[in-house]
Amino acid sequence: MGAVLWLVRKVARHPLRVAIVGCGTAGPAAACLLARQGHHVDVFERAAALRPVGAGLLIQPTGMHVLDRLGVLERAFSLGHRINQLAGDTDGGRAVLALSYEDFMPGAFGLGMHRGALFSLLLESAMREATVRVHAGVDVAGLHQSPGHLTLRTRGGAMLGPYDLVAIADGAKSKLRESLDVGARTTQYPYAAAWCVLPMPAHERWHHTLRQVYRDTRGMVGYLPVGKAAADGEPMLSLFWSLRASDIATTRAAGIEAFERELVRLDAHAAPLMRHVQSMEQLVFATYHDTVCERTHHHRVVLLGDAAHAMSPQLGQGANLALVDALTLADVIEASGGERDLVPIALERHDERRREHVAFYARASRWLTPWFQSDFTGLSVIRDVMMHPMSRVGWARRQMGESLAGVKTGVFSSYKRLETADSRVAIS
């Protein structure tokens, strides 16, 4: 009898109706993976034009695993730039950080990517699926949950739905998150950054290294090779400059010459790069938030990416955590058999599976950021004296390597199942 009921339910099952709010990183990745299971997915993006926000990012082995599941890893390799190590020095030339992906696992590496390249790969993957529809210029302002389904309300008052599952992936400043009972707390970091993308220099100093220079805790400049924005593009380097969020307006008003003077005063190696920056319009200013949720789901609604766990970019994990969120969501939905009635249970499992990984990087980011971006300048004295020698100690070096690679789930734990042939991490 049980087998008969199972067969009846199997035959009668309908694909889930899924809405995803936000078309950044987690949104299109989740849409693609869920559509491949046969579900119907609507992706709603507030912006009228579908385009990325930001300059460059670092894909860790965890993110590469998800790109592999999406079938776009080889294309990502062709567009991105291999990163073997992170090097950080004071403006006086003292080594502060010297971390290698080899400390995590032989053959491992990161992948610097232009944000536009990653966005294009994810969006194209989603839109190739017949059951995915992407709607630009739709500002979702609210949602209503009933026991059976969900509906969305746009800013103009239109109703969308009904849906069996809604994923909110609209970033750190998500307004929809406020309507959910998830125990969310969000604060803005006092420090921000200015970003720009420049032609990749030929000098090998810039190759295969994420390089940073510090002046106590108030000044930092970083350089990340990010590869090409498109297949026919030129290799690029992403430059980021740390500043107080409250100083963004005055920095803009001071103009590009003043910005260049301050930058070169911190790091003379930046001088030849600045030939390519003609105005402040080439800079993108970004503020950062710290978002903590007691849980990432509410009945049939789940938060993904920065909407669930925004953090400082100090550890370079934001896009990777968002990608793993998307993969985990697809996996728990698949494990539930796509049963509509089991969606709330699947989202509970998603929360459980993501909790330790996200919590480690949220805490680590919160703890580490003041040592590099804050007004507590005394911390830099301890940092500059202790951090580099500590990273030479075997156990500590290993932990730092795992933290960099994105695989930590706790101070003494990490994802262990590895595919050592190509250094990709299998999330388990």
N, C-alpha and C positions, 0 to 999 in steps of 0.2 A: 504493500500500500504506500509506504514511504517513497519507494522508487517511482511509483505512478505520479504522486503529487509533485515530486521533483521534476519529472518529465513535463507535466502540465505547466509548471511555473517556467521551465526552460523555454517551452514553445511560446508561451504567452508573453514572455518578457519583451519589453520595448526598450529602445535605447534611451538613455537619460537625456533630458533637456538641460543643458548646462549654460550658464551665463558667466562670463569672466569680465570683470570691470578693471580695465587698465591693460595697455598694450606696450609694456616695457620689456622686461626679461622673463619673469615668471609667467605672465599672461599668455604670450604666444607659445611658450614651451609647453605649458599645461594644455592649451587648446590642441596642439598637434598630437600630444600623447593620448589625450582622451578621445580625440576623433579616430585615432587608429584602433581604438577599442569598439568603434561603431557608434559612439555617442554624438549627438548634435550639439554643436557649440557656437554660441554667439559671443563675440568679443566686442566690448564697447570701450571706445577711447574718447576722452573729453576733447582732445586736440583735433582740430579739423584736418591737419596734415599729419600723417604718420611719419614721425622722424624721431631719432634718438635725442636724448638730453645728456650732455656731458662730452668728455674728450676721450680719455683712454681708461682701460681697466685691465686687470690681471686675472686671467682664467687659471685657476688652480687645478691640480689633478682631480679634485671632486667635481668641478665644473666640466672638465674634459670627459669624465665618465658620462655625464648627462648628455653632452653634445654627441658622444658616441651612440648613446641609445636613440637619439634623434636622427642619427645618420648623417650628421654634418661635420663630424670631427676632422675629416681629411680636408674639407674645404676651409675649416677654421685654421688648420695648420698652414694652408697655402696663403691665407690672408694675414695671419698673426706673426709675431716675432718671438722666437724662443728666448725665455729668460732662465738663466742658470743660477743666478744669485742675487742677493740684496746686499748692497754696500752702503753704509751710512757713516759719514765723518763730520767732525766739527768744522767750522770755518777756519780753524787753525790747523787742520790736517790730522787731528787725532781720530783714530778708528773707534767707532761706537758700535756698529753692527757689521758683521760679516757672516751672512747666512747663505748656505747653499742648499739647493734641493737634493743634492747628493746626501746630505745629512738625514734626509727623510728616507730615501731609497735610491740605490744606484740607477742611473739613467733617468731619474725623474726631472721634471722641469716645469716651469710655469709658461704661460702664453700671454704675452702682451697683445691686446687687441684694441683697435679703434672701435669705439662704442657703436659707430654706424655700421661697421662690418658685422658685429655680433647681432645687432638689431635686424639687419637685413636677412641674415641666415635664419633667425628664429621666425621672423614674419613670413618669409617665403615658405618655410617648412609648414607653418600653420595653414597658409592660404592654398597650399597644394592639396590639402585634404578636402574632399568633396563635402564633408559635413561641417566645415568651419565657415562661418561668415563673420567678417570683420567690419564693424560699423564705426567710422570716424566721425567726430563732431557730435557725439552723443554724451551729454553730461548727466550721468546718473547721480541723482541727489538723495534718493532714499530707497528703502526696500521694506516690504511687508511679508512676514512669514505667517503662514497658517499651517495647521498640522499636515496638510497634503502637499502644499507647494509654496513657491515664492513668486512675488512680482516685484519689478523694479519701477521706480518713478523717476522720470527725467526732470531736469531743471524747469523745463517748459510745461510739465504736468502730464506728459504722455505716460501711459502704463505699458510696461514690457513684460512678456511672459505668457503663461506661467512657466516656472523652471523647477527642476527637481534638486538642483545644486547650483549654488552661486559661489564663485571664488572672487575675492576682492584683492586685487593686485595693483592698486592705484598709488602706491608709494608711501613715503614716510608721513606726508601731510594728509593722508586719507581722511575724508570727512565721513565716509560710510562707517568706518571703524567705530566712530563715536556712538553710533546707533546700536551697537552690538554689546551684549553682556559678556565681555571678555577680560575685564579688569585691566584695561590698557592705561599706561602712563607714558607720556611723551615729554621730553625736555629738549631744548635746542642747545647744542654745544656753543660755547662762547667764541670758538675759533672756526674759521671757514677757509675757503681756498679759492684762488683764481687759477683757471686752467686755460691752456691753449695748445694747439697741435701745430708742430713745425716740421719742416723737411728733416729727414734723418741724416745727421752728419756722417761723413765717411770715416772719421777717426774711430778706431776700435774702442776707445774709452767708453763710448755710448752703447756698444753692442752687447747684448745678452745679459745686461745688468740693470736692475732697478736701483738707481743711484740717488742718494739723498745727502744734503748738506744742512747742518744745524747751527744756529746761533742761540745758545741757551735753549729755552723752551718757547721763545717768542718769534723766532725766525726759522723757516725751513723752506728749502726748495728741493723739488724732486724731478727726476727725469725717467720716463718709462718708454722704451721702444714699443710701438704698438702696431707695426706692420702697415698694411694698406687698408684704406677704407673700402676699396673695390678691387676687383681682379686686375683692372688696368691702371690702378693708381700707383703712386710713388710711396716708398717706405716713409713712415712718419715717426716722430718722437713727441710724446705728450709731456709738457712741462706743467708742474703745479707749484703754486706759491702759497704759503700759509699766511693768514692774516686774521685779525679779530673781525668777527662778523660786524661789529659796530663801526669798523673802519672802511667797509666796502664803499660807501658813498664818497668819502673823502679821497679814497684811493682812485676811484673813477674820475673824480673832479680834478685831481692833481695832474692827470695826463700820462701818456706813455713814456715820456722822457724821465719823469720822476720815478715811475715804476721801474724802468730799466736801471736807473742809478742805484736804487735800493737792491735790486736783484743782483747786479754785478758786484755791489759792495759785499754781499753775502758770499757769492761764488763767482769768481772771475771767469770761470769756464763758460758761464752763460752768455758772455759778451758776443761771441760770433753767432749764437743762436738768435739773439734779439734783432739781428738784421732783418729777419723775416716778420717781425711784428711792427706794423706801421701805426696802429691806433689801438685804443682801448676796446674798440668794437670786436677785436679778435679774441678778447678774453671772455671766458664764461665764469661768473662768480657763483659759487655753490655754498650753501649752508648745510649743516649736518644735524641730525636729530638722533636721540636715543629713545627708542620705543621698546617697552617691555609689556607683554601681555601675559596674564595668568594662564590663559588658554588661547588657542588660535582658531577656535570654531564656536559657533553658536547654532545649534540644531543643524540646519542644512547649509550654513554659510561658513566658509573657511577663509582665513587671511593668508596671503602668500607674500613672500619677499619683504620689502621694507614696510609694507602695511602691517606686517606681523612683528618685525624685529629690526627696525632701522638701527644703525650703529655707525660709529665713526669709521672712516675708510682706512684707519691706520694699519689694519691687518689685511687689507685687500680681499675681503671675503664676501662683500655684499651681493654681487652678481652670482657668485657660486652658491651661496646659501639659497638664493631665489631659485636657481636651477634645480637644486636638490629638493626644495619644497615642491616644485612642479612634478618632478619624477616620483616623489613619495606619494603625492596625491593620486597620480595615475595608478601607482602600484596598489594602493589600498582600495581604490575603486574596482580595479580588476580583481583583487582578492575577494571582494564582496560579491563577485559575479555580476556586477552592474545592477544589482537589485535596488530598485527605488526605495523600498522600505528600509534597506540597510545603509543608506547614505549617512545618517547621523552616527551610526556605529563606526563606519569607515572613517569619518572625520575625527572621531575619538582616537582611532588607531594612528591616524596621521599625526595628531598632536603628540601622542606618546612616542612615536618613532622620531620626531623632530626635536623633542624637548631637550635632550642632553647635548646634542650637537650645537643647536642654536644657543643654549644657555652658556656653554663654554665660551663661544666667541663673543657673545654679548658682554659677559663679565670681563674677559681678557681685553676687549676693546675699551671698555669703560675704565679699566685699571691702567692700561698702557697709554692712553691718549694724553693725560696730563704731563707725562714725562717728555712729550714731544711738542704738544700744542697747548699751552696754558700760560697763565701769568705767574705760576709758581716756579720762578727761575732757579731756586735752590735745588729743585729736583734734577736739573741738568748736571750739577756737580756730581751727584751720586751716580747718575746715568753714565756720564762720561768716564768715570773711574771704574765702575763695576761691570757694566753690561758686556763689553768686549771680552775681558778676561773670563767672565762667567760662561760666555758662549764657546770658549775653548775646552770646557770641561765636558767629557764624553756624554754623560747622561743628560745634562742641560742642553748640550748641542743637539742631541737627538730630539728632545722635546720641542726645541725651537724649530727644528726642521719639520716636525709633524704639524706644529701650529701654523707654520708658513704654508704647508701643503693643503691645509684645510680639513685634515682628517681627525682632529681632536674632538673627543666627546666628553672629556673631563681632564682634570690635572694628571691622572694616572691611566687614562684610557683613551683609545682611539679606534677608528675603523681598522680591522685587521685583515680582511679578505682582500688580497691584492692580486692583480694580474701583472706579474713582474716582467713579462715579455715586452710590454710597451709602457710600463710605469703608470697605467691607468688604475684608478681606484674603483673597486666594485663596492658600492654602498650596501652595507648589510647590518 
